[in-house]
Amino acid sequence: MQDSRFSRLSGIGQLAICGYAVVALFTSNAAGATTPPPPTISGAPATTVLSWHSYRFTPTAKGPSGYKLTFAISGKPSWASFNTATGTLSGMPQTVNCYTSTTIVISVSDGLAKASLPAFTLKVTPNIVPTITGTPATSDTAGTKYAFTPKANEPDGDPLSFSVKNKPAWATFSIATGAISGTPTAANVGTYSNIVISASTGHALASLAPFSITVKSSGTTATAGSATLHWTAPTANTNGSALTNLAGYHIHYGKAPSSMTTSVTVASAGATSYTISNLASGTWYFAVNAYTTAGANGAFSNIGSKAIP
């Protein structure tokens, strides 16, 4: 005979015993229902990347119909970004990221279960610096064409562009090939110094050693003259502080005060004079400015001139 103090309830599964209520919450599947399969994720990410090269990896993932997939990552490199909707890891490491490696795990979840790719290590290796070689001629004669093209190579296959510093005004330069060429005239007789040709990938640079081109007169040597310049070494910066890192001087000269496009570098802080030779007849104008070991350039001196017969 059932005790009247006990009563069986339905709904939320509440059972009353001797005046005390005990709540038993429960869940159950409908008859015949099955648990959905967990998501899957696959893919083989590259484990190395060159600095200044793009990296991109997107895994392949599948999940049960009607369930939204969300991606997550651990160990993401600081230079990369991650898309939680697609699982794409992408970015471009810079030189400062070279030789670093990170252990990465990419996973996917449908809200109920999670699947992960095997952990992988992504290492950044430095981009190979291009090379540039060649021996340019250091003299030419007025009226004779000058031409030089360097050889350059970038083992990674990156495209190269060329640049030049201190190009003579009478010459042209190709940024596609690095070729410097031109035909100087009698008015261009002189020495064109500190010419530098470089090859660049945009992120890495290689340069030829600085060189000079001396243009000689096509006539007799008696028509060529020289000029000796004298100057006083500076002792103070423009702000009045003592000058302690003087490195040398740049001498600029040409056939007019407004076109002193030829220059000579005197890499000596103690120098106070210099002779420029092979000057064609006519009036030449000269100015000097100092430079420091940090690469700062001082103002031009007063302009001097000399007439070469």
C-alpha positions in Angstrom: 0.0 0.0 0.0 1.5 3.4 -1.2 2.2 5.9 1.6 0.2 9.1 1.0 3.2 11.2 1.9 4.8 10.2 -1.4 3.5 11.7 -4.7 5.1 11.3 -8.1 5.2 14.6 -10.2 6.0 15.2 -13.8 7.4 18.2 -15.8 10.7 19.3 -14.4 11.2 16.0 -12.5 10.4 17.4 -9.0 9.9 14.7 -6.3 8.4 15.6 -2.9 9.6 13.4 0.0 8.3 13.8 3.5 7.6 17.5 3.0 11.0 18.3 1.5 11.4 19.2 -2.2 14.3 17.8 -4.3 14.7 19.2 -7.8 16.2 16.8 -10.4 16.8 18.6 -13.7 17.4 16.4 -16.7 17.7 16.4 -20.5 16.9 13.8 -23.0 17.1 13.3 -26.7 13.9 12.7 -28.7 13.4 9.2 -29.7 15.9 8.2 -32.5 18.0 11.4 -32.3 21.8 11.1 -32.7 24.7 13.3 -31.7 26.1 15.2 -34.7 29.6 14.2 -35.8 32.5 16.5 -34.8 34.0 19.0 -37.3 37.1 18.0 -39.3 40.1 20.2 -40.3 43.0 19.4 -42.7 45.8 21.1 -44.6 49.6 21.2 -44.8 50.9 24.7 -44.0 54.3 25.8 -45.2 56.8 25.8 -42.3 59.3 28.4 -43.6 59.0 31.9 -45.2 61.5 34.4 -46.4 61.5 37.8 -44.9 59.7 40.4 -47.0 57.8 37.6 -48.8 54.1 37.0 -48.3 52.9 34.0 -46.3 49.3 32.6 -46.6 47.7 29.4 -45.4 44.0 28.5 -45.3 42.9 25.1 -43.8 40.0 23.0 -45.2 37.3 22.4 -42.6 33.9 20.6 -42.6 31.2 20.4 -40.0 27.6 19.2 -39.6 24.9 20.9 -41.5 23.4 23.9 -39.8 26.3 24.5 -37.4 28.5 27.5 -37.8 32.3 26.9 -37.8 34.6 29.2 -36.0 38.4 29.1 -36.1 41.0 29.8 -33.4 44.8 29.9 -33.3 47.5 29.7 -30.6 51.1 30.8 -31.2 50.2 33.3 -33.9 53.4 35.2 -35.1 53.3 38.9 -34.2 53.8 39.8 -37.9 50.8 37.8 -39.1 47.0 38.2 -39.0 44.3 35.5 -38.5 40.8 35.2 -39.8 38.4 33.5 -37.4 35.8 33.0 -40.1 38.1 31.2 -42.6 41.1 30.1 -40.5 43.5 32.0 -42.9 46.9 32.8 -41.4 48.7 35.5 -43.5 51.3 38.3 -43.4 54.7 39.4 -44.4 57.6 39.1 -42.0 60.3 41.8 -42.1 64.0 41.7 -41.6 63.7 42.1 -37.8 61.7 38.8 -37.7 64.5 36.8 -39.2 65.6 33.6 -37.6 62.5 33.5 -35.4 60.2 30.5 -35.2 56.8 29.9 -33.6 54.8 26.7 -32.7 51.3 27.2 -34.1 48.0 25.3 -33.6 44.9 26.1 -35.7 41.6 24.7 -34.6 37.9 24.8 -35.7 34.8 24.5 -33.5 31.1 24.0 -34.3 30.1 25.1 -30.8 29.8 21.6 -29.5 33.1 20.0 -30.5 36.5 21.1 -31.7 39.2 19.7 -34.0 42.8 20.9 -34.5 45.6 20.6 -37.0 48.8 19.1 -35.8 51.0 21.7 -34.2 53.6 23.1 -36.7 56.6 25.4 -36.5 56.8 28.4 -38.8 60.4 29.8 -39.2 61.4 33.1 -40.9 64.7 33.0 -42.7 66.4 36.1 -44.1 65.9 37.3 -47.6 69.1 36.9 -49.6 70.8 40.2 -50.5 71.2 40.7 -54.2 74.7 40.9 -55.7 76.1 43.4 -58.2 79.5 43.2 -60.0 81.4 44.9 -62.7 84.4 47.1 -63.3 83.5 50.5 -64.8 86.1 52.4 -66.9 87.5 55.3 -64.9 88.4 57.5 -67.8 87.0 58.8 -71.1 87.9 61.3 -73.8 85.7 64.2 -74.7 83.7 63.3 -77.8 84.0 59.5 -77.1 81.0 57.6 -75.8 81.2 56.1 -72.3 79.2 53.0 -71.4 79.1 50.6 -68.5 76.4 48.0 -67.5 76.8 46.1 -64.2 75.8 42.5 -63.7 73.3 41.9 -60.9 71.6 38.8 -59.4 68.9 38.0 -56.8 68.9 34.3 -56.0 65.3 34.4 -54.7 64.0 35.6 -58.0 62.8 39.0 -56.7 62.7 41.8 -59.4 65.6 44.2 -59.3 65.7 48.0 -59.9 68.9 50.1 -60.1 69.8 53.5 -58.8 72.9 55.8 -59.1 74.4 58.5 -56.9 76.5 61.4 -58.2 75.8 60.7 -61.9 77.7 63.0 -64.2 75.4 65.6 -65.9 76.5 64.4 -69.3 75.5 60.8 -68.7 72.1 59.0 -68.7 71.2 56.1 -66.4 68.8 53.1 -66.8 66.9 52.0 -63.7 66.0 48.8 -65.5 69.5 47.6 -66.3 71.9 49.8 -64.3 73.6 51.0 -67.4 75.3 54.4 -67.3 76.3 56.0 -70.7 76.9 59.2 -72.5 79.2 61.3 -74.6 81.0 64.1 -72.7 82.0 67.2 -74.6 85.1 69.5 -74.2 83.1 71.4 -71.7 82.8 68.3 -69.5 86.6 67.7 -69.1 87.3 67.0 -65.5 86.9 64.3 -62.8 83.5 63.1 -61.7 83.9 61.4 -58.3 82.1 59.1 -55.9 79.7 57.5 -58.4 77.8 54.7 -56.8 75.5 52.2 -58.7 73.2 50.0 -56.6 70.7 47.1 -57.2 67.7 46.8 -55.0 64.7 44.4 -54.4 63.0 47.2 -52.5 64.0 45.6 -49.2 67.6 44.6 -49.7 70.4 46.6 -51.4 73.8 45.9 -52.9 76.2 48.5 -54.3 79.3 48.7 -56.4 82.3 50.4 -54.8 82.4 54.2 -55.5 84.3 55.1 -58.6 85.3 58.1 -60.6 85.3 59.0 -64.3 87.9 61.4 -65.6 87.0 63.0 -68.9 90.2 64.0 -70.8 90.5 66.6 -73.5 90.5 65.3 -77.0 93.2 67.9 -77.9 96.7 68.3 -76.6 97.4 68.1 -72.9 98.5 71.8 -73.0 94.9 72.8 -73.1 94.2 71.2 -69.8 94.7 73.2 -66.6 94.4 72.8 -62.9 93.2 74.8 -59.9 94.4 74.5 -56.3 91.8 75.2 -53.6 92.6 76.2 -50.0 90.1 76.4 -47.1 90.0 76.8 -43.4 88.7 73.8 -41.4 85.5 74.5 -39.4 85.6 74.2 -35.6 82.0 74.7 -34.6 78.5 73.5 -35.6 75.8 76.0 -36.7 74.4 76.0 -33.1 77.7 77.1 -31.7 78.7 73.8 -30.2 82.2 72.4 -30.8 82.6 70.3 -34.0 84.1 67.0 -32.8 83.2 64.6 -35.7 84.5 66.2 -38.8 85.2 63.6 -41.5 86.2 65.5 -44.6 85.1 67.8 -47.4 83.2 67.8 -50.7 84.5 70.0 -53.5 81.9 71.1 -56.1 82.8 72.8 -59.4 81.5 73.6 -62.8 81.4 76.2 -65.6 78.8 78.4 -63.8 78.0 79.1 -60.2 74.5 77.7 -60.7 75.8 74.4 -62.2 78.7 73.1 -60.1 77.6 69.5 -60.8 81.0 67.9 -60.6 82.3 66.9 -57.2 85.3 65.5 -55.5 85.3 64.0 -52.0 88.4 64.6 -49.8 88.0 62.0 -47.0 90.4 63.7 -44.5 89.4 66.0 -41.7 92.9 67.4 -41.6 93.0 68.4 -45.3 93.0 72.2 -46.1 93.8 72.2 -49.8 93.3 70.1 -52.9 94.3 70.4 -56.6 91.8 69.7 -59.4 93.4 68.7 -62.7 92.4 68.2 -66.3 90.3 71.4 -66.5 89.4 72.5 -70.0 89.9 76.1 -71.0 87.3 78.6 -69.7 86.3 79.9 -66.3 85.6 77.4 -63.6 83.7 78.0 -60.3 84.4 76.2 -57.0 82.9 75.7 -53.6 83.7 73.5 -50.6 81.5 72.1 -47.8 82.4 69.9 -44.8 80.8 66.7 -43.8 80.7 64.7 -40.5 81.1 61.1 -39.6 77.3 61.0 -39.1 76.8 62.0 -42.7 75.7 65.6 -42.0 76.8 68.2 -44.6 77.7 71.8 -43.9 76.9 74.9 -45.9 78.9 75.8 -49.0 81.8 78.1 -48.7 82.0 81.2 -50.7 82.4 80.5 -54.4 85.8 81.0 -56.0 86.7 80.9 -59.7 89.7 80.5 -62.0 90.1 81.1 -65.7 91.9 78.3 -67.5 93.6 79.5 -70.7 
